[in-house]
Amino acid sequence: LFRSTQLPQTAGQYVQGARNSASHLVTVINDLLDFSQIQQGKLVLSPQAVNLRDMLTRTHQTLAPRANEQGLDYPLILDESLPTWASIDPHRLAQIIINLLGNALKFTSGGEVRMRVSFTREASDAKHGQLRINVEDTGAGIAPESLDAIFKPFVQLKVSDNDLKAGNALHGNGLGLAITRSLVQSHKGTIGVTSKLGVGSTFTVTLPIEEVAPPVNRVTTDAIIHDVALDLLVVDDHLTNRLVASASIKRSLPKANIDQAINGTEALEKMREHRYDLVLMDLIMPDISGTEVVRRIRNDASHPFPDVPVIALTANVAEEAVNECMSLGFKDVLPKPFDKEVLIQAILTHALKEDAQPTAL
């Protein structure tokens, strides 16, 4: 709806407000879930080969509209020392950056929020080194006595006057920086802050990373539309989830044929009747769980299509659930709300035959 070009201006503002509020709510919920996992020692990192410059640029641009609305300069400086490909958990690195940038924007009413990223190689091993991320702002600054407290759970400082005047002071839950510090520490990195009242603050994160070669046979999703026909099945007991997944896929894969199943029982029936190129499977359903559906298919000697590729698309990304999925032969586990580019990349990677290559239009 937001991408529609025919919305009246007032309706567009309502849709934008709904998107902002929904995004804020998802952030709050994810923070609480992450904090719970951290408290239980169950935070899981999933390092993979990442195009570092592209990932940093895309993540930085996520908050560019907000910086523009606030009238702030929002530069990104990527040092030439950065490796092209590195092994790191892209979701967690993005979470660290978004938390720091969002925090800086929240407390900056004028001037700029600047992000600098550099890489220092180890003398003994050129493939390893320290990724250094600086987020600098010209905001209100932090009192010396509060510098340690801001990394503690549920601690909140006063938002910027700019947000208060504009009525945009969406308060979080005081977990952002606490989670950020835990994420950094999980990467065996460090985080620190320097600040001066009335001048601004600088948060500095260092993370050990390894330079790696680009993935072999990587399918790019830079273009929006891919000229490839696929038979897909979306399994989810919620109509809205099925509609959103199907619509998102259709935007990038207009030739895809997308079938739907409303529960595990129907999924079993459809997957026996037709050989799908790939199945997107919810895990928690009222009759049969997604993992049980896949278990029955893989263990049924009479099943005509026991090796059908399956990707879990679920809100349950706890370590136990992920491990169970992978042990059953799931190709991947993607979280809800899903990232469209990640979803399309996963579909193209796991649904296509080795000799089939998509054509971007």
Secondary structure, 3 states (H helix, E strand, C coil): CCCCCCCCHHHHHHHHHHHHHHHHHHHHHHHHHHHHHHHCCCCCCCCEEEEHHHHHHHHHHCCHHHHHHCCCECCEEECCCCCCEEEECHHHHHHHHHHHHHHHHHCCCCCEEEEEEEEEECCCCCCEEEEEEEEEECCCCCCHHHCCHHHCCCCCCCCCHHHHHHCCCCCCCCCHHHHHHHHHHHCCCEEEEEEECCCEEEEEEEEEEEECCCCCCCCCCCCCCECCCCEEEEECCCHHHHHHHHHHHHHHCCCCEEEEECCHHHHHHHHHHCCCCEEEECCCCCCCCHHHHHHHHHHCCCCCCCCCCEEEEECCCCHHHHHHHHHCCCCEEEECCCCHHHHHHHHHHHHCCCCCCCCEC
